[in-house]
Amino acid sequence: MEKITVSLPAKSLKFIEQYRKEHSLKSQADVIEVALTMLQESEREDDLGEAPEQDELDDLDMPQYERTDTE
């Protein structure tokens, strides 16, 4: 495990400590790890949930198919 040093405003540190206590986490580092995991999940959901814009679809070189009714 790597170790880093981060400077944060007092308000952020207070929030981290409050979150740690409310969620029975062992350390402030655990709070940061939870936050990073949530951020990664959010980014992944955003990537999966974004529908392509029409101009992005227009740029794709896709074969054109004609619909044929078989009924």
DABELTA-V650118 format. One record per pair of residues at least 12 apart in sequence whose C-alpha atoms are under 7 Angstrom apart, sorted by sequence separation. I is the first residue (numbers start at 1). J is the second residue. D is the distance in Angstrom with one decimal. If there is no record, write none. Layout:
I	J	D
I	J	D
//
This chain:
16	28	6.4
16	31	6.4
//
